[in-house]
Amino acid sequence: MTTQSAVPGDELLGFLELLASKAPTSRIEQWAERLRQEHDDPETVKRIDRADELARLVANTSHPLPQRDAGTAGLVETARDLARPRETEPLLRLVVKRARLLLNLDMAWLALRDPADDHYNVRAADGHISTLTLGLQLPEHEELGDRARRHSVPFWSADYLTDDRFTHSEAVAEMIRAEGLCAVLAVPLVDENTDLGTLYVATRTEHVFRGEEITLMSSLGELVSVAVDRTRLLESTRNELDALRQDTSDSVHYSRVAHKLHDTHSRLLDLVLRGCGLRTLLCEAAKELGGTLQLRDNLGNKLCASGKIPEIEDIEHRWISADVSDGEIPFQPLRRIWSCPVSAGQEQLGTLLMRREREPGEHELRLLSLFAQSVSILLLIQRGTAFAEGQLREELFEDLLNCSWLTPEQYAERARRLSIDLNEPHTVVIARPEGKGLGRAAGWASSYTARRSGLKNVRGDKLVLLLPGSDASAEGRAVFEELSGLLDHPVTVGAAGPFSGTAALLDTYREAVRCLDALTALGNTGQSAAADELGFLGMLLSDNHDVDSFIRSAIGPVLEYDAAQSTELVRTLQAYLHSGNSPTNAAEALYVHPNTVSRRLERVTTLLGPGWQHPDQLLEIQLALRLHRARHTLRENDDRVLLTGRSGRSAQ
C-alpha cells in the first residue's frame, strides 16, 4: 500500500486564513496556483486542486445570516417605498440611494434609455463626487450595461478599468476615473421585454460580488423596473388628464367668448336695424374693443371715426388698407394699428382701422371682423337709400339745367326735400375724362355729390356737378384730384360760381362750360381751372368785360384788312409767332413760298406800325390773337349749348 503525500499543514492553514478573511476567489486561485508550482508530486497537486475547489465553494456559499437578513429587510423596505406614487425624478433619486445602501457600497447611478436617439442618459446618482456623472450620455453599446441587458442578468467586474473582457467606453472610463471607482455591477432594467435602462452600483476598492449580492441586486432591478414603468404610466395618464382638463377649460372659455361675441354682434346689428348712423355704430363698437375706430372708403377718404388716429394721418392709404381678397382676417400694418376689410361678398366697400394700446386677443380680432360686417350692412342699407334718392337728385338737376316748366319756388321745394338749399352759395364743376372710364366716373360722382349734399348729371362725355361752396377754384381742384386718382388718366375740369338761387344756375353752368372749352382751346387739357384763375383770359368767360376793344386795339387793322381783302394776314401772323418768328418755318407751316410770308409781314408792318415786333407790343399781339381764336370757339360752343337746351325743352 502506497503512502499518499500530504499537503503540508501550513499550506492548508493558508486556505483557512483566506476563507476567514473573506478573500475573493481570485486570491484563493492565486494561492492554489502557487502551491501547484511548488509541488510536482501528482497526488499532492490533486489534493491542492481539491482544496482549491472546496475553498472556493465555501467562499461562495458562506454568508453570515445576520447580513443576509439585513439585505432581505432592506429589499422589503425598498419595495414598500417604491410602491408609493412618486414622479420620475424623485423615484430615481430614491432608487440609487437605496441601491447604494442595500449592499453598503460607495456609489450608485441609474441610466434610462432615450428612445429618440437610442442612448442612455444618467438621470440620478448617489455617492458621486464629480460633476461628470449626472447627465452623462452612455453609448448604446456600453459593454458592461449592454452585456447585462443582452443576457437579462447582472454583469459585474471586480476591477473595471483593468478588465480586458470587454471594450471600454472612453466617456464611461473617464467618469470611473473621476469618481475613483474600481468594482462595478450593472443590473438591467427590463419590463415586459421593454428595455428601460440600467442600474449601476460600484465600490472604490476591488470587490468580488457574491451570489447573494447579485441575487439581491437582481431582485431590486425587477422592483425598480416595475416602479419606473408604473411611474411613467402614471405621468402619462396625469398628462392626458391635464390636457383633457385644459381642453375642457378652453372649451368653456371659448364658449363664453362665443356667447359674448354673439351678444355683441346681435346688439350692433340691432343698432343698424334701428337706423343708427355710422358714428353711433363706430362709437359703440369702440367701447367694446377698447380702442379707436376709423372707417375709410376705397380711395382713403375718412367716412367716419370714433376718435383721432394720429399715426395714419400722413401715411398713404394703400399701405394701411385691407384687401377683401386676402380674407376678412385683420392684419397689423403698423404698431398699435389693425386693419380689416369692410366688404359685401367680393365687393369691397372700404377699410376699418382700429388703434389699440394693448395687443388684441383672438376673440377681439374676431369681434373686429364681426363689427366690419355690421358696418357693411349699414353701408349697403345707405347705398340702397342713396340709390333711390340719387334718382330724385338727378331728375331735379336735369330739370334745372333744361329750364322745365316748374317755378323757382317749386324747384326750391323739391331741393329742400333732398336736404339741398339752393339759396345758399353753390358752384358748378364740369369734369371731362380724357379717355375711357366715364361710367366709372359717373358712379364716383354719385357717391361724391351724395357725400357733399350736391347734385350730379351726365351730359355727353362730361360730368356736371352742383356743389355747395363759395370757392369755385377749390371745388374744381378737389374734383380734379380725386377723380384723376380714381381713373388713373387725365381729367379736364372747369368750374364757375358761386351763385345763389335757381335763376342764376343756367348762367353759371354756361360759364363753367366756357371755362372748360377755354382750357381745351389753350391746349391745357388734363388740368383744372376756374374763370378767376385764367387771368386776362377770364374776360372770355363773361360778357361784362370789353374783350373786343382789346382785340381791336392790338390787331384791329389786320382783322379789318383780312375782312375787306379776303387775305390771310391773321393766319400768317399766328404761324409766324408760333414758329419762333421764322419766316421760313412759317412758310412751311402755311405751305407757301417764304417770299409770300415776307410780303405779308411787310403788310402787317404797314398796318400795325414799324414797332409791332417790340417785346411789349408783340406780347399784346400774341394775347390778342389767342383771345380772338378762343372767343370765336367759345361763341360757337355757346350756340351749341343753347341749341341743346332748346332741344331738351322741346322733348319735354
C-alpha positions in Angstrom: 0.0 0.0 0.0 1.5 3.3 -1.1 1.5 6.2 1.2 0.0 9.4 -0.2 1.9 12.5 0.3 0.0 15.1 2.3 -0.3 18.8 1.7 1.7 20.5 4.4 -0.3 21.8 7.3 1.0 25.4 6.9 -0.4 25.4 3.3 -3.8 24.1 4.5 -3.7 26.7 7.2 -3.3 29.3 4.5 -6.5 28.2 2.8 -8.4 28.6 6.1 -6.9 32.1 6.7 -8.1 33.2 3.2 -11.6 31.9 3.9 -11.6 33.5 7.3 -10.6 36.9 5.8 -13.4 36.6 3.1 -10.8 37.0 0.5 -12.1 36.9 -3.1 -11.9 33.7 -5.0 -9.2 35.2 -7.2 -6.8 35.2 -4.3 -7.7 31.6 -3.4 -6.9 30.7 -7.0 -3.6 32.5 -6.8 -2.7 30.7 -3.5 -3.6 27.3 -5.1 -1.6 28.1 -8.2 1.5 29.0 -6.2 1.2 25.6 -4.3 1.0 23.7 -7.6 4.2 25.3 -8.8 6.0 24.4 -5.5 4.9 20.7 -5.5 5.5 18.4 -8.5 4.0 15.2 -7.0 0.8 14.4 -8.8 -1.0 13.3 -5.7 -0.1 16.4 -3.9 -1.2 18.6 -6.9 -4.6 16.6 -6.9 -5.1 17.4 -3.2 -4.2 21.1 -3.8 -6.9 21.2 -6.6 -9.4 19.6 -4.3 -8.5 22.0 -1.5 -8.8 25.0 -4.0 -12.3 23.7 -5.2 -13.6 23.3 -1.6 -12.2 26.7 -0.5 -13.9 28.5 -3.4 -17.1 26.6 -2.7 -17.0 27.7 0.9 -16.1 31.3 0.0 -19.1 31.5 -2.5 -21.6 29.8 -0.2 -20.7 31.1 3.2 -22.6 34.3 4.2 -23.4 35.4 7.7 -27.0 35.0 8.4 -27.5 38.5 10.0 -26.1 40.2 6.9 -28.5 38.1 4.6 -31.4 39.0 6.8 -30.4 42.7 6.7 -30.3 42.6 2.9 -33.7 41.0 2.7 -35.2 43.5 5.2 -33.6 46.4 3.1 -35.1 45.0 -0.1 -38.6 44.7 1.6 -38.3 48.3 2.8 -37.2 49.5 -0.6 -40.2 47.7 -2.2 -42.5 49.4 0.2 -41.0 52.8 -0.7 -41.2 52.1 -4.4 -44.9 51.2 -4.1 -45.7 54.8 -3.1 -46.7 57.0 -6.0 -44.0 59.4 -7.0 -42.9 61.4 -10.0 -40.0 60.1 -12.1 -37.1 62.2 -10.8 -37.8 61.7 -7.1 -38.3 58.0 -7.8 -34.9 57.7 -9.5 -33.1 59.5 -6.6 -34.7 57.1 -4.2 -33.6 54.1 -6.2 -29.9 55.0 -6.4 -29.9 55.8 -2.7 -31.5 52.5 -1.7 -29.2 50.6 -4.2 -26.1 52.0 -2.6 -27.2 51.4 1.0 -28.6 47.9 0.3 -25.1 46.5 -0.2 -23.3 49.3 1.7 -21.4 50.3 -1.4 -19.7 53.5 -2.4 -21.8 54.7 -5.3 -24.9 54.0 -7.4 -26.2 55.6 -10.6 -29.1 54.9 -13.0 -29.2 55.4 -16.8 -32.5 55.4 -18.6 -32.9 54.8 -22.3 -33.9 57.7 -24.5 -36.0 56.2 -27.4 -35.4 59.3 -29.5 -31.6 58.7 -30.1 -31.0 55.2 -28.7 -28.7 56.5 -26.0 -28.7 56.1 -22.2 -28.6 59.2 -20.1 -27.6 59.1 -16.4 -30.7 60.6 -14.7 -29.8 60.0 -11.0 -26.7 59.2 -8.9 -25.8 58.8 -5.2 -22.4 58.9 -3.6 -20.8 60.6 -6.6 -18.0 63.2 -6.0 -17.6 64.6 -9.6 -19.8 66.6 -12.0 -19.3 64.1 -14.8 -21.8 61.6 -13.6 -25.2 63.3 -13.7 -26.3 63.9 -17.3 -23.6 61.6 -18.7 -24.7 60.1 -22.1 -23.8 56.5 -22.3 -23.5 54.9 -25.8 -26.0 52.3 -26.8 -23.4 49.5 -26.7 -21.6 50.4 -23.5 -20.1 47.0 -22.8 -20.9 46.4 -19.1 -24.6 47.5 -19.3 -25.0 46.0 -22.8 -24.0 42.6 -21.6 -26.3 42.8 -18.6 -29.3 43.9 -20.8 -28.5 41.3 -23.6 -28.5 38.4 -21.1 -31.1 39.9 -18.8 -28.8 39.1 -15.7 -26.5 41.4 -13.7 -22.9 41.6 -15.0 -20.0 42.7 -12.9 -16.3 43.5 -13.0 -14.1 43.4 -9.9 -11.8 46.0 -11.4 -13.5 47.8 -14.3 -10.5 49.7 -15.7 -8.2 46.7 -15.9 -10.8 44.2 -17.0 -10.0 43.0 -20.5 -13.1 41.0 -21.2 -14.8 44.0 -22.9 -14.1 47.2 -24.7 -14.2 50.3 -22.6 -16.2 53.4 -23.5 -13.9 56.5 -23.1 -16.8 58.5 -21.6 -17.5 55.9 -19.0 -13.9 55.3 -18.3 -13.3 59.0 -17.7 -16.2 59.1 -15.3 -14.9 55.9 -13.5 -11.5 57.5 -13.0 -13.0 60.8 -11.9 -15.1 59.0 -9.2 -12.2 56.8 -8.2 -14.2 53.6 -8.7 -13.0 50.1 -9.1 -15.6 47.3 -9.0 -18.9 47.9 -10.9 -22.1 45.8 -11.1 -24.6 46.5 -13.9 -28.3 45.5 -13.3 -30.6 45.5 -16.4 -34.0 47.2 -16.0 -36.5 45.4 -18.3 -40.2 45.3 -18.1 -42.2 43.0 -20.4 -39.3 42.9 -22.9 -39.0 46.6 -22.9 -35.5 48.0 -22.3 -35.9 50.8 -19.7 -32.2 51.3 -18.8 -29.5 50.1 -16.4 -28.8 50.4 -12.6 -25.2 50.5 -11.6 -23.5 50.0 -8.2 -19.8 50.3 -7.5 -17.0 50.4 -4.9 -13.8 52.3 -4.8 -11.8 49.2 -4.0 -11.6 45.9 -5.7 -14.6 43.8 -4.9 -15.9 40.4 -5.9 -19.7 40.4 -6.0 -21.0 37.2 -4.3 -24.1 35.3 -5.4 -26.2 36.7 -2.6 -25.3 40.3 -3.6 -26.1 39.6 -7.3 -29.4 38.0 -6.4 -30.3 40.9 -4.1 -29.5 43.5 -6.8 -31.3 41.4 -9.4 -34.4 41.5 -7.3 -34.0 45.2 -6.8 -33.7 45.6 -10.5 -37.1 43.9 -11.0 -38.7 46.1 -8.4 -37.2 49.2 -10.0 -38.3 48.2 -13.5 -41.9 47.9 -12.4 -41.8 51.1 -10.4 -40.3 53.1 -13.3 -42.8 51.7 -15.8 -45.7 52.4 -13.4 -44.5 55.9 -12.7 -44.1 56.7 -16.4 -47.6 55.3 -17.0 -49.0 57.5 -14.1 -47.2 60.5 -15.5 -48.6 59.8 -19.0 -52.1 59.4 -17.5 -51.6 62.6 -15.5 -50.5 64.5 -18.6 -53.5 63.2 -20.5 -55.8 64.3 -17.7 -54.1 67.7 -17.6 -54.6 68.0 -21.3 -58.3 67.0 -21.0 -58.7 69.4 -18.2 -57.1 72.2 -20.3 -59.2 71.3 -23.3 -62.3 71.5 -21.1 -61.2 74.8 -19.7 -60.5 76.1 -23.2 -63.9 74.9 -24.4 -65.6 76.6 -21.5 -63.6 79.8 -22.3 -64.3 79.7 -26.0 -68.0 79.0 -25.3 -68.1 82.1 -23.1 -66.2 84.2 -25.7 -68.5 82.9 -28.5 -71.6 83.8 -26.3 -70.2 87.3 -25.8 -69.3 87.7 -29.5 -72.9 86.6 -30.4 -74.4 89.0 -27.9 -72.2 91.9 -29.0 -72.8 91.2 -32.7 -76.6 91.0 -32.1 -76.6 94.3 -30.3 -74.7 96.0 -33.1 -77.0 94.6 -35.7 -79.9 95.8 -33.7 -78.5 99.3 -33.8 -78.1 99.0 -37.6 -81.7 97.9 -38.0 -82.9 100.7 -35.8 -81.4 103.1 -38.3 -78.4 104.4 -36.3 -75.7 106.4 -38.1 -72.1 105.3 -38.8 -70.7 107.4 -36.0 -73.1 105.9 -33.4 -72.1 102.4 -34.6 -68.4 103.2 -34.5 -68.5 104.7 -31.0 -70.4 101.7 -29.6 -68.0 99.2 -31.2 -65.0 101.2 -30.0 -66.3 100.8 -26.4 -66.4 97.0 -26.8 -63.0 96.8 -28.4 -61.3 99.3 -26.1 -59.8 101.3 -28.9 -60.3 104.0 -31.5 -62.0 103.2 -34.9 -61.9 104.9 -38.2 -63.8 104.0 -41.5 -62.3 104.8 -44.9 -63.6 104.3 -48.4 -61.5 102.7 -51.1 -59.8 105.9 -52.0 -58.7 106.6 -48.5 -61.3 109.2 -47.6 -62.3 109.2 -44.0 -66.0 108.4 -43.8 -66.4 108.3 -40.0 -64.4 107.9 -36.9 -64.8 107.5 -33.1 -61.7 109.5 -32.5 -58.4 110.5 -33.9 -55.6 108.1 -35.0 -52.6 110.3 -35.5 -50.3 107.5 -36.6 -52.1 107.2 -40.0 -52.7 110.8 -40.9 -49.6 111.1 -43.2 -49.4 107.5 -44.4 -50.5 106.6 -47.9 -53.8 104.8 -47.8 -52.7 101.7 -49.8 -50.2 100.8 -47.1 -52.8 100.5 -44.4 -55.9 99.4 -46.4 -57.1 95.8 -46.1 -57.9 93.9 -49.2 -61.1 91.7 -49.3 -59.2 89.2 -51.5 -56.9 88.4 -48.5 -59.9 87.3 -46.4 -61.6 89.0 -43.5 -58.8 88.4 -41.0 -57.5 91.7 -39.7 -53.8 92.4 -40.2 -51.4 94.8 -38.5 -49.8 97.3 -40.9 -48.4 99.5 -38.1 -47.7 99.2 -34.4 -50.9 99.6 -32.4 -52.9 99.7 -35.7 -55.1 96.9 -37.1 -56.8 97.0 -40.5 -59.9 94.9 -41.6 -61.8 95.0 -44.9 -65.4 96.1 -45.0 -67.0 94.0 -47.8 -70.2 92.6 -49.2 -69.2 89.3 -50.9 -66.3 90.1 -53.2 -67.1 93.8 -53.3 -65.0 95.9 -51.0 -66.9 98.8 -49.5 -64.0 100.3 -47.5 -61.5 99.6 -44.7 -62.0 99.7 -41.0 -59.0 100.8 -38.9 -58.5 100.2 -35.2 -56.0 101.8 -32.9 -55.4 100.0 -29.6 -52.7 100.2 -27.0 -52.8 96.6 -25.9 -52.3 93.7 -28.2 -55.8 92.3 -29.1 -56.6 88.7 -28.4 -58.1 86.3 -30.9 -61.7 86.9 -29.8 -61.2 90.7 -30.0 -59.9 90.4 -33.6 -62.9 88.2 -34.3 -65.1 90.9 -32.8 -63.5 93.5 -35.1 -64.3 91.3 -38.1 -67.9 90.9 -37.0 -68.2 94.6 -36.5 -66.9 95.1 -40.0 -69.8 93.0 -41.2 -72.2 95.2 -39.3 -70.7 98.3 -41.0 -71.0 96.7 -44.4 -74.7 96.0 -43.7 -75.2 99.7 -42.8 -73.3 100.9 -45.9 -75.5 98.6 -48.1 -78.6 100.0 -46.5 -77.4 103.5 -47.0 -76.4 102.7 -50.6 -80.0 101.4 -51.3 -81.4 104.6 -49.8 -78.9 106.7 -51.7 -79.8 104.9 -55.0 -83.4 105.9 -54.7 -82.5 109.3 -53.5 -79.9 109.6 -56.3 -82.5 109.1 -59.0 -84.5 112.0 -57.5 -81.4 114.2 -57.3 -80.5 113.5 -61.0 -84.1 114.3 -62.1 -84.1 117.6 -60.2 -80.7 118.6 -61.7 -81.8 117.6 -65.2 -84.9 119.8 -64.8 -82.9 122.7 -63.5 -80.5 122.6 -66.5 -83.3 122.1 -69.0 -85.4 125.0 -67.7 -88.6 123.0 -67.3 -92.0 124.4 -66.7 -91.7 124.4 -62.8 -91.4 127.7 -60.9 -88.4 128.7 -58.8 -90.5 128.0 -55.7 -91.3 124.5 -56.8 -87.6 123.8 -57.6 -86.7 125.1 -54.1 -89.3 122.8 -52.5 -88.0 119.7 -54.4 -84.5 120.6 -53.4 -85.5 121.1 -49.8 -86.9 117.6 -49.7 -83.4 116.3 -50.7 -81.7 118.5 -48.0 -80.4 121.0 -50.5 -80.8 124.7 -50.0 -80.3 126.5 -53.4 -80.4 129.9 -51.7 -77.0 129.1 -50.2 -73.8 129.6 -52.3 -73.2 126.9 -54.8 -70.6 126.2 -57.5 -70.8 124.3 -60.8 -68.0 122.0 -61.7 -67.8 120.3 -65.1 -65.3 117.4 -65.5 -64.4 115.6 -68.7 -62.3 112.4 -68.5 -59.7 112.4 -71.3 -60.0 108.8 -72.1 -62.1 105.8 -71.0 -63.9 105.5 -67.7 -67.0 107.8 -68.0 -69.2 105.1 -66.4 -66.8 104.6 -63.5 -66.5 108.4 -63.1 -70.3 108.7 -63.1 -70.5 106.1 -60.3 -67.9 108.1 -58.3 -69.8 111.3 -59.0 -73.0 109.9 -57.4 -71.1 109.0 -54.3 -69.2 112.3 -54.2 -72.3 114.5 -54.6 -74.2 112.5 -52.1 -71.4 112.9 -49.6 -71.3 116.6 -50.3 -75.1 117.2 -50.4 -74.9 118.2 -54.1 -76.3 117.2 -57.4 -74.9 115.3 -60.4 -75.7 115.0 -64.1 -74.0 113.4 -67.1 -74.1 115.4 -70.4 -72.3 113.7 -73.3 -68.8 113.0 -72.3 -68.9 115.4 -69.3 -69.9 115.2 -65.6 -71.8 118.2 -64.3 -71.6 118.7 -60.5 -73.6 121.1 -58.4 -71.7 121.5 -55.1 -72.2 123.7 -52.0 -69.4 126.2 -51.5 -68.2 129.7 -52.4 -64.8 128.8 -53.8 -65.1 127.5 -57.4 -61.4 127.1 -57.8 -61.1 124.9 -54.6 -64.1 122.8 -55.6 -62.7 122.2 -59.1 -59.3 121.2 -57.7 -60.9 118.8 -55.3 -62.9 117.1 -58.0 -59.8 117.0 -60.3 -57.5 115.4 -57.7 -60.0 112.7 -56.6 -61.3 111.8 -60.0 -57.8 111.7 -61.6 -56.6 109.4 -58.8 -59.6 107.1 -59.4 -59.4 106.9 -63.2 -55.6 106.9 -63.4 -55.6 109.1 -66.5 -56.1 112.9 -67.1 -59.3 114.8 -66.4 -60.1 118.3 -67.5 -62.1 120.4 -65.0 -63.8 123.8 -65.4 -65.5 125.5 -62.5 -67.7 128.6 -62.1 -69.6 130.3 -59.3 -70.6 130.9 -56.7 -74.3 131.6 -57.2 -77.5 131.6 -55.2 -81.0 130.9 -56.4 -82.2 128.8 -59.2 -82.3 131.8 -61.7 -78.5 132.1 -61.8 -77.8 128.4 -62.2 -78.0 128.3 -66.0 -75.7 131.3 -66.4 -73.2 129.7 -64.0 -73.4 126.4 -65.9 -72.6 128.2 -69.2 -69.7 130.0 -67.6 -68.3 126.6 -66.4 -68.7 125.2 -69.9 -66.8 128.2 -71.4 -64.1 127.7 -68.8 -63.7 124.0 -69.9 -63.7 125.0 -73.6 -61.1 127.7 -72.9 -58.8 125.2 -71.3 -59.2 123.0 -74.3 -58.6 125.9 -76.8 -55.5 126.9 -74.9 -54.1 123.3 -75.1 -54.4 122.8 -71.3 -56.4 119.6 -71.2 -55.8 117.4 -68.2 -55.9 120.5 -65.9 -58.4 122.3 -63.6 -59.3 126.0 -63.6 -62.0 128.5 -62.7 -62.6 131.8 -64.5 -60.6 133.8 -62.0 -57.6 131.5 -62.4 -57.2 132.2 -66.1 -56.0 135.8 -65.6 -56.9 138.1 -68.5 -58.5 135.1 -70.3 -61.1 135.3 -67.7 -62.7 138.1 -69.7 -63.8 135.4 -72.2 -65.9 133.7 -69.6 -68.2 136.7 -69.0 -69.9 139.1 -71.3 -69.3 142.0 -68.9 -65.6 142.5 -70.0 -64.7 144.6 -73.1 -62.6 141.9 -74.8 -63.4 143.2 -78.3 -61.9 146.6 -77.6 -58.6 145.0 -76.5 -58.5 142.8 -79.6 -59.3 145.8 -81.9 -56.6 147.9 -80.2 -53.9 145.2 -80.7 -54.7 143.7 -84.1 -57.8 145.6 -85.3 -56.2 146.9 -88.6 -55.1 143.4 -89.5 -58.6 141.9 -88.8 -60.2 144.7 -90.9 -57.8 144.2 -93.8 -58.4 140.4 -93.9 -62.2 141.1 -93.8 -62.0 143.6 -96.6 -59.4 142.0 -98.9 -60.1 138.3 -98.0 -56.4 137.8 -97.2 -54.8 135.6 -94.5 -52.7 138.1 -92.6 -54.0 136.9 -89.2 -53.3 133.3 -90.0 -49.8 134.2 -91.3 -49.1 136.2 -88.2 -50.2 133.3 -86.0 -47.9 130.9 -87.9 -45.0 133.4 -87.8 -45.2 133.8 -84.0 -45.8 130.0 -83.4 -42.7 129.2 -85.5 -40.4 131.4 -83.3 -40.5 134.4 -85.6 -39.0 132.5 -88.5 -40.5 133.3 -92.0 -39.1 130.1 -93.4 -40.7 127.9 -90.8 -43.9 129.8 -91.1 -43.9 129.3 -94.9 -43.6 125.5 -94.4 -46.5 125.5 -91.9 -48.7 127.5 -94.3 -47.5 125.6 -97.4 -46.5 128.8 -99.2 -43.2 130.3 -100.5 -41.1 132.2 -98.0 -41.3 135.3 -100.2 -45.1 135.2 -99.7 -44.7 135.2 -96.0 -42.2 138.1 -96.2 -44.6 140.2 -98.3 -47.5 139.5 -95.9 -45.3 140.5 -92.9 -44.4 143.8 -94.7 -48.2 144.4 -95.0 -48.6 143.7 -91.2 -45.8 146.3 -90.6 -47.7 148.8 -92.7 -50.9 148.2 -90.7 -49.5 148.0 -87.2 -46.5 150.2 -87.4 -42.8 149.5 -87.6 -42.5 148.7 -83.8 -45.0 145.9 -83.8 -42.3 143.3 -83.1 -41.1 145.2 -79.9 -41.5 142.7 -77.0 -44.2 144.7 -75.2 -46.4 145.2 -78.3 -45.6 141.7 -79.6 -46.9 140.2 -76.3 -50.2 142.1 -76.7 -50.5 140.9 -80.3 -49.9 137.3 -79.2 -52.5 137.6 -76.5 -55.0 139.3 -78.8 -54.6 136.5 -81.4 -55.2 133.8 -78.8 -58.2 135.7 -77.4 -59.6 136.1 -80.9 -59.3 132.4 -81.5 -60.7 131.4 -78.1 -63.5 133.9 -78.4 -64.5 132.5 -81.7 -64.5 129.0 -80.3 -66.5 129.8 -77.2 -69.2 131.7 -79.1 -69.6 128.6 -81.3 -70.0 126.4 -78.2 -72.4 128.8 -76.6 -74.6 128.4 -79.6 -74.3 124.7 -79.2 -75.4 124.8 -75.5 -78.4 127.0 -76.4 -79.4 124.6 -79.1 -79.1 121.6 -76.6 -81.3 123.4 -74.1 -84.0 124.2 -76.7 -84.0 120.6 -77.9 -84.4 119.4 -74.3 -87.4 121.6 -73.7 -88.9 120.5 -77.0 -88.5 116.9 -75.9 -90.4 117.7 -72.7 
